[in-house]
Amino acid sequence: MPTLSVRSVVCALLSAVPVAAAEPVVREVKDGLEIETDQLAAKVNARGYVSGVAGGSFLDRKTGARDLGFGLHIMDFLMAPGWRDDGYSRDQKVHGDLPKHYVEGPQICTQAKELKPEVVKGKDCVAIRLRFTFTKPAVGLKAGSTWEQTLVFQSGVRYFLSCERITSANDVDDLFYRIDMPGHVKHKGGDTFDSIYLSYVGKSIPAAEFKDDFGPDERFLYRRDDRNLPDRMIRAYRVKKEGKPGPWLAGMTLDPAETSEAWCHQRGYVCLIEELHKRKVKAGETFGAAYVVGWFDDIPEMEKVYDKYKGAKGFGIEDGKVVVR
């Protein structure tokens, strides 16, 4: 009867034991932080174009795919409905016939210039926290609203968790804030992506639909109806790898009631703006939302992860573990 060598037995036993995922690594670089897990790589800028994950840095190790835009979960400014003579563009192809005005700025991503990331490490996870205080109020309002963003990276998954909290310095009717979620899509005639998925549309939209520019209120505009909220708020694009459909990069707002308006239009790139809250706010009141942003093989996988975290208001790390708030 054949016998196994000691070496063969040891190898067999070792192969049967799950290998623990490596701890996330955070490296300080000249203009920010680089984060690596066993599934992902990403960068968070401290200077330049800031907030969220830096454009082109979000790597899916499984497929080699990267994000296609200017960044993921990017923060803009605080706004309210109605036109004012405040410099907000009325270009139909850029902002459409959707009357809005600034409440507080500047636009964080392009004008904050520098943020100071804070790193919170846990077991198999790491959080990056960013903060900013607005300095440019609209006429009749005061500066001082604060914004805080948290990005949580975990070993073993192809997505990160994120959230923001905003504390208003003013009483405002219908206050909302604007983000890129998951992020815009750079392309030339659909060369970089295969399709867009919007859960509130209920189907994938081929890249050919974004050949020519059109305004946000012309097609695919989402507006909240509190009496008929969608089950999920998922927006995703499917990247091309070697000319063929690759993985999906999704941004998922975990409380559909927080999204007041969402754009998906073409303006030289696919613009995936999302606006949130749009409710009456008192000075000192805090509000915000939570998200999952990451890579997925198909829509059912997105839905499964969405349902795992659905209803979350925020994320953090406490006692070395990820907490869902």
C-alpha positions, 0 to 999 in steps of 0.5 A, spaced: 500 500 500 503 506 498 504 511 503 505 519 503 511 522 505 511 526 511 512 532 507 506 531 503 502 530 509 504 537 512 503 540 505 496 537 505 494 539 512 497 546 510 493 547 504 486 545 508 487 551 512 485 558 510 490 563 509 489 569 513 488 576 508 494 580 509 493 587 513 492 593 509 498 597 508 498 605 508 504 609 506 505 616 506 507 619 499 509 626 497 502 628 496 497 624 500 496 616 502 497 610 498 492 604 501 493 597 499 489 591 501 490 583 498 484 585 494 485 593 492 490 599 491 488 606 492 490 613 493 487 619 498 490 625 496 492 630 501 493 636 496 491 638 489 484 635 487 482 632 494 476 628 497 475 621 496 479 616 492 484 619 487 482 618 480 485 612 476 488 610 483 483 605 485 485 598 482 482 591 482 487 586 483 483 580 481 482 583 474 487 589 473 481 594 472 482 601 474 477 607 475 476 611 469 474 618 472 477 624 476 476 620 483 471 616 487 466 619 492 468 626 491 465 632 495 463 639 492 459 644 496 452 645 499 446 648 495 439 650 495 434 650 490 432 656 486 437 661 481 441 666 484 446 671 481 452 667 484 456 664 478 452 658 478 452 656 471 445 656 467 448 652 461 443 647 459 448 641 457 452 642 464 447 643 469 440 643 465 434 647 467 435 645 474 435 652 478 440 651 484 444 656 488 450 656 492 449 656 500 457 655 502 463 653 498 468 653 496 468 646 492 472 642 496 475 637 491 478 643 486 479 649 491 480 646 498 487 645 496 489 641 502 486 636 507 490 633 513 488 625 512 487 622 519 489 614 519 485 609 524 488 602 524 484 596 526 485 589 525 484 587 518 481 594 516 484 601 516 480 608 516 482 614 513 478 621 515 478 627 512 475 634 514 474 641 512 470 647 514 467 651 509 469 659 508 465 662 503 457 663 505 452 665 500 449 672 502 446 673 508 449 666 511 455 665 515 461 660 514 463 655 518 459 649 516 463 642 517 464 636 513 467 630 515 469 624 510 471 617 512 473 611 508 474 604 510 478 599 507 478 592 509 482 585 507 478 580 503 473 585 499 473 588 493 470 595 495 471 600 501 465 603 505 465 610 506 460 616 509 460 623 510 457 628 516 456 635 515 454 640 520 450 646 518 452 653 520 446 656 518 438 655 518 436 653 511 430 650 507 431 644 503 439 644 504 443 639 500 450 637 498 453 634 491 458 629 490 460 624 485 458 617 486 461 613 484 465 617 480 465 620 473 467 616 466 472 619 462 471 616 455 472 617 447 466 614 444 465 609 449 472 606 448 473 605 456 466 602 458 461 598 456 455 600 459 452 604 465 447 601 470 442 605 474 438 601 479 432 606 479 432 605 471 432 597 472 437 596 466 443 597 463 444 602 458 449 601 453 455 606 452 453 608 445 447 612 449 453 617 451 456 618 444 453 625 444 452 631 450 446 632 453 443 635 459 442 632 466 434 633 465 434 630 458 435 623 460 436 618 466 435 624 471 432 621 478 428 625 483 426 623 489 419 621 491 418 620 498 412 616 497 415 611 492 422 610 494 427 605 490 429 599 494 436 600 492 440 606 490 446 603 485 449 607 480 455 603 476 459 602 470 462 596 467 469 598 464 472 595 458 478 590 459 482 589 452 476 591 448 471 586 452 466 587 458 470 587 465 468 588 472 463 593 474 465 599 479 459 601 483 457 606 488 451 604 492 448 609 497 445 605 503 439 609 504 435 611 498 431 616 502 437 620 502 438 621 495 434 627 492 437 628 485 442 624 481 444 625 474 447 621 469 449 625 463 454 626 457 458 633 458 465 630 455 465 625 460 459 621 463 457 625 469 455 621 475 453 627 480 448 625 486 445 630 491 443 628 498 439 630 503 435 636 501 431 637 507 430 643 512 436 644 516 437 648 523 444 651 525 448 646 529 444 640 525 448 634 523 446 630 517 449 625 512 449 618 508 453 612 507 456 608 501 459 602 498 464 603 493 467 598 489 468 592 484 463 587 482 463 581 477 455 582 476 449 586 478 446 580 483 453 581 487 452 588 488 445 587 490 447 582 495 453 587 498 448 592 498 443 588 502 448 587 507 449 594 509 442 597 507 440 602 512 447 604 514 448 611 516 455 611 517 462 607 518 468 607 523 473 603 527 472 602 534 476 597 538 480 595 532 473 593 528 469 596 523 462 598 526 456 600 522 452 606 525 
